[in-house]
């Protein structure tokens, strides 16, 4: 550029000829003519270089890449594998970078690598939403577990609801919808976009047709919206690109570092708070926050059904084994021992397992995050332990009760004192009798009753019950408010004295009965 400027200056100021300019600036006369014609130098032409080493092998590599069209996607040639085969099979001595450049050019010729153009879309308020699952890790109870995040995102405002589940099963999928609609306060009036999740789609048919799961159809009918299923695979990801990007955004923004909570419920409370905090987020190119857009969109949503939320629980039939347990999704949960050997109905929810027998709920457990675990309740085994008191000390249910705080130090003191005075068997039965009281009396009152029994050295469940009820009655009496008598009523009854009752007539009746 500077050379062209100097040539043009000499020609303008010194009126030098083309030959003189070429001699002075040591360039060809053609270059001088180009400088005088245009102040901008022409673009350099890329030379057509010959590949003396790789040239004879281009046809071979092209054949390998063409054959890859029929090979599985994960077993096709990479540039490194092409380099390795050229060295091992053809004896070529060449740099790997040169092979990479050649493979890149051949792939552009052989495979269609054109960019698929996406048409920008505008979504009306309250009409559409998108749903997806995203995977992440979290520390729950001191153990790192893999969890799945259900996301429902409104397409207009970008308001999203995130809920963590231990799996992607149908009950989690349906429960996510129920909770999301409750939080948003309504349902999109148009359609919700999905990929081909198993909880919703049992089989992909031709085109957009799908064989849908009956439970998903029931959910959709209950809330009155339509569904739209994207093209399978990566080709259809752009059809619900908003929620696809939301998975990564929320994971990077709120789940780094790895969250650490005692229970899954605490993690979900944290994620709900994060959703509320995201209402203040402003998306690039928009003039209002996500929360403001969601508030404007909320009136356009369809109202929730008057009959209440959809029941996402799945109904199963399980047989109670000899240990008074039911096996649900490879995890074990206890039920009262009287149902051992029978079949009970189990309602499997996203976070709870409920056992029902004879039309009544007999056990409710928090759903386990791990397989092959046991969730045993000590109360379910008390009737058996009355007959087998020696089994209590090593019972798994007792260890679980100690860990959860149900079996306290007060119980242990009562048990130790009872065994010291009565012996192991009778002392343990005395404790079991106290544990049975928890079905009808508050734990705090029973603790007071146990302390009184220890003080009196009388280890009887009836005595503990009497002391516990005494505490409850005293608390109830103290809580009864004092009734103030109005002044006019007190004045009206000031001179009235009620006579003391006389029981002489009853004495005469009693004497007559004795004489008869």
C-alpha positions, 0 to 999 in steps of 0.5 A: 500500500505504501509503495503504491502511494510513493509511485503515485506521488512521484508520478504526480509531483515529479512527472516521472515516466513509467520506465523511470518509476519502475527503475526507481522503485525496483518493480515491474512496469506492470506494477507501476501501471496498476498503481497509477490505475488504482490506489488499492493494490490488487488481491494476491492470487493463491498459488496452485501448489502441488502435493508431491507426497499426498497427491498420489494418495488422494484417490485412496483417501477419497475411497475410504471417505466415500465408503464411510457413508455406509459405515456406522456413524461412530465407526467412520474415519477420523483425520487421525485414523486416515493419517495412521492408515497412510503411514501403516499401509501406504508407507507415507512419510507426511505430517499429520496436519497436512493429512487433516487439511486434505481430509477436511477438503475431501469431506466438504466435497463428499458430504453435504456440510451446508448449514441448515437455515432456521427461520426465526419465529415469533410466539404469541403470549400464552400460546406455546411452551417447550419441555425437555429433560437435562442431566446433572450431578448433585450431592444428596446426603453426602453421595454424588448422584446423577439426577434429571432436571425437568424443564417447562419453558414458555416460548413467549416470555422465556419463563421456565420451571426447573424440577429435579428428579431421580429418573426420567420415568413416566411418573416424573414426566407427568409430575413435572407438568403438574407442578409446572402448571401450578407454578405458572398459574395456567396452561398454554392455550396452544401446543407444547413442543416435545422430543420423542420421550418414551413417557410420551411416545411409545413408537415413532410413525411416519412423518409427524405421526406418533403412537402416544402413551395413554397416560400422556394422552390423559394428562393432555386431555385433563389440561386441554392443550395440544402436543407437537413432536419434533423430528427425531435426533439432532435434526429436530433439536432446533424445533424447540431450541429455546428449552435446549439452550435453557438446559445448559444455561440453568446448569451453568448459572445455578448448578456450578459448583455441584450443589450439596443438599441433604435431601432431594426436596431441599434441592428442589426448594433451591431450584425454585428459588433460582427460578424466582431469581431468574425473573430479574434476568434480561435476555439480550435484545429485549427491553423487559425482564423475564419476570415482566414478560411472564406477568404480561403473559400470565393472563393469556394462559388457560385457567387450571382445571376446576377438578384439581390437578392431574394424578401422576402416580402409577398404580402397581400390585406388589407382594409383601415378602417374609420381611414385610417389605415390598419391592418397587423399582428395585428398592425395598419399602416396609409395610405393617407386618400383618400384611406379610404374604399378601398383595397390596396396591402401590401408588408410585409417585415421582417422590413418594411410594404409598402402600394401600390395603383394603382401601386404606393407606398403610404406609407412605415412604419417600422414594429412594434415589438408589437401587437395592436400598431399604426404607424400613419403619420400626413401627411396622415391626412392633407386633412381631417384636412383641413376640421376638424381643431379642430381634430388636437390638439388631433390627435394621429398622431400629438403626434407621429409626436412630438415624432419623431421630425417631428413636431418641436418647430418651427411649434408649435410657428407658430401655436400658433402665427397664432391662436392668430392672426387669431383664432383657426380654421383659425390659424390651417388651416394656419399651415396645409397649411405649413405642406402640403409644406413639401411634396415639400420643405425641412424642413430646408427651411420651418423653415426659412419661418415660422420664416419670417412669424412670424416676419411679422405677416402674416400667409399664407402658400404661404408667407412661400413657397415664403420665403422658395424658396428664401432661396433655390435659394440663397443657390443654387446660392451660390453653383454655381461655378465661371467660369474662362475665359481663358486668350486667350479667354479674349484677343480675345474679349477684343475689342468687345462691344455688342450694347444695344438692341433697342426696337423702332420696338416693340413700333411701332408695339404696336402703330399700334395695338392701332390705329387698 
